[in-house]
Amino acid sequence: MNLETWIVYFFAVLILTASPGPSSLLCMTKGVTTGFKGALFTALGSLTAITGVLTLSFTGLGVIIASSELVFNIIKWCGAAYLAYLGYKALTSKEQNYEMSEALVVPTSAVKHYVSGFIVGASNPKAILFFTALFPQFIDAQAALLPQYSIFTITFMVMELSWLLIYGYLGTKSSNWIFAKGRAQMFNRLTGGVFIGAGALLATTSRA
């Protein structure tokens, strides 16, 4: 792989990872409600899932998934349903105010955050479509595949994790505003609507 190819790939991944999406929104929300540690574990879960999607695309399985109407729809509707569920939970929350002492405490098990991030990351069929279309443009079939995969994957993982943590950090920093009396309900209504909107948008995704 030459440097020019990597630079083009870098900017393609930069656009993908910097663009707001369900995973970045979830990390930001976790940053607000549970602090940076909650956002961190959520980001790691999402990173694990999307790296798995990247690996499937690299091995060719992503093409099979993307071309299968049944599998694609299962992934799509699971993702849309989970985002709608997160939105419903936020909209129906009875919480009026966030308490600083409670909001910055990560639940007893970080697995809850990790799994939440993993589900959102794994159930986004747009990632499958993107990587299925992206990788063939950069892979040199005449060169060793493992080094190419390693470079592509490490580049993506660093960029993805960095941006998710940036969104989580922004959520943490905005928590001072959210902690004001009565704003917890407004925040829940806002994020609930955004999650449901994201789920509805995801449900319209097609293989085309």
C-alpha positions in Angstrom: 0.0 0.0 0.0 1.4 3.4 -1.0 1.1 6.6 1.0 -1.3 8.2 -1.4 -3.8 5.3 -1.1 -3.7 5.6 2.7 -4.2 9.3 2.7 -7.4 9.0 0.5 -8.6 6.2 2.8 -7.9 8.4 5.9 -10.0 11.2 4.6 -12.9 8.8 3.7 -12.8 7.4 7.2 -12.6 10.9 8.7 -15.8 11.9 7.0 -17.5 8.7 8.1 -16.4 8.8 11.7 -16.8 12.6 12.2 -20.4 12.7 10.9 -23.0 12.5 13.6 -24.9 9.2 13.8 -26.7 6.9 16.2 -23.5 5.8 18.0 -22.2 9.4 18.4 -25.6 10.5 19.7 -25.7 7.6 22.2 -22.2 8.4 23.4 -23.1 12.1 23.9 -26.2 11.1 25.8 -24.3 8.8 28.0 -21.8 11.5 28.6 -24.6 13.8 29.9 -26.4 11.3 32.0 -23.6 9.0 33.3 -20.4 10.9 32.9 -17.4 10.3 30.6 -16.8 6.7 31.9 -20.2 5.7 30.7 -19.6 7.3 27.3 -16.2 5.5 27.2 -17.7 2.0 27.6 -20.5 2.8 25.2 -17.9 3.9 22.6 -15.9 0.7 23.1 -19.0 -1.3 22.5 -19.8 0.5 19.3 -16.2 0.3 18.2 -16.2 -3.5 18.7 -19.4 -3.9 16.6 -18.3 -1.6 13.7 -14.8 -3.2 13.6 -16.6 -6.5 13.2 -18.6 -5.1 10.3 -15.4 -3.8 8.8 -13.8 -7.3 9.1 -16.8 -9.0 7.5 -16.7 -6.6 4.6 -12.9 -7.2 4.2 -13.4 -11.0 4.1 -16.2 -10.7 1.6 -19.0 -11.7 3.9 -20.2 -8.1 4.0 -21.1 -8.4 0.3 -23.2 -11.5 1.1 -25.0 -9.7 3.9 -25.5 -6.5 1.9 -26.9 -8.4 -1.0 -29.3 -10.6 1.1 -32.6 -8.9 1.4 -33.6 -11.0 4.4 -30.4 -10.5 6.4 -30.2 -6.8 5.5 -33.8 -6.2 6.6 -33.3 -8.1 9.9 -30.3 -5.9 10.8 -32.1 -2.8 9.7 -35.3 -3.4 11.6 -33.5 -4.5 14.8 -31.5 -1.3 14.7 -34.5 0.8 14.1 -36.5 -0.9 16.8 -33.7 -0.5 19.4 -33.3 3.2 18.6 -37.1 3.6 18.9 -36.9 1.8 22.3 -34.2 4.2 23.5 -36.3 7.1 22.3 -39.4 5.7 24.1 -37.5 5.3 27.3 -36.3 8.9 27.2 -39.7 10.3 26.3 -41.5 8.4 29.1 -38.9 9.2 31.7 -40.4 10.8 34.8 -37.1 12.4 35.7 -37.4 16.1 36.2 -33.8 16.9 37.3 -30.4 15.3 37.2 -28.5 15.2 40.4 -24.8 15.7 40.1 -24.0 13.0 42.6 -26.0 10.4 40.7 -25.3 11.4 37.1 -21.6 11.0 37.4 -21.7 7.5 38.8 -21.4 4.7 36.3 -23.8 1.8 37.0 -22.4 -1.2 38.9 -21.6 -2.9 35.7 -20.0 -1.2 32.7 -21.4 -4.1 30.6 -24.7 -2.3 30.3 -23.1 0.7 28.5 -20.9 -1.6 26.4 -23.8 -3.7 25.2 -25.9 -0.6 24.4 -23.1 0.7 22.3 -22.5 -2.6 20.6 -26.2 -3.0 19.7 -26.4 0.4 18.1 -23.1 -0.1 16.2 -23.9 -3.6 15.0 -27.5 -2.9 13.9 -26.7 -0.1 11.5 -26.8 -1.5 7.9 -25.3 1.7 6.5 -22.0 0.7 7.9 -22.2 -2.6 6.0 -23.0 -0.8 2.8 -20.3 1.8 3.3 -17.5 -0.7 4.0 -18.7 -3.1 1.2 -18.4 -0.2 -1.2 -15.3 1.3 0.3 -12.8 -1.5 0.7 -12.7 -2.8 -2.9 -11.5 0.7 -3.9 -8.4 0.5 -1.8 -7.4 -3.1 -1.7 -4.5 -4.2 -3.8 -5.2 -7.8 -4.9 -1.6 -8.2 -5.9 -0.2 -7.4 -2.5 -0.4 -9.2 0.9 -3.9 -8.8 2.3 -3.1 -9.1 6.0 -0.9 -6.0 6.2 -3.5 -4.0 4.3 -6.3 -5.2 6.6 -4.2 -4.3 9.7 -3.5 -0.7 8.4 -7.1 -0.1 7.3 -8.5 -1.5 10.6 -6.1 0.4 12.9 -6.7 3.6 11.1 -10.4 3.2 11.4 -10.4 2.1 15.0 -8.3 5.1 16.1 -10.5 7.6 14.2 -13.8 6.0 15.3 -12.9 5.8 18.9 -11.5 9.4 18.9 -14.6 10.9 17.5 -17.0 8.9 19.7 -15.0 10.0 22.8 -15.1 13.6 21.5 -18.9 13.4 21.4 -19.0 11.8 24.8 -16.7 14.5 26.2 -18.9 17.2 24.7 -21.9 15.5 26.4 -20.0 15.5 29.7 -19.2 19.2 29.4 -22.7 20.1 28.5 -24.0 18.4 31.7 -23.5 21.6 33.7 -26.3 23.2 31.6 -28.4 20.0 31.8 -28.1 19.8 35.6 -30.1 23.1 35.9 -33.5 22.6 37.5 -36.1 21.3 35.1 -33.8 20.7 32.2 -33.6 16.9 32.6 -37.1 16.6 31.2 -36.4 18.8 28.3 -33.2 16.9 27.5 -35.0 13.6 27.6 -37.7 14.9 25.3 -35.1 16.2 22.9 -33.0 13.0 22.8 -36.0 10.8 22.8 -37.3 12.5 19.7 -33.9 12.4 18.0 -33.5 8.7 18.7 -37.0 7.9 17.3 -36.2 10.0 14.3 -32.9 8.2 13.8 -34.8 4.9 14.0 -37.3 6.0 11.5 -34.6 7.2 9.1 -32.7 3.9 9.5 -35.9 2.0 8.7 -36.0 3.7 5.3 -32.5 2.5 4.4 -32.4 0.3 1.3 -29.6 -1.7 -0.3 -29.8 0.6 -3.3 
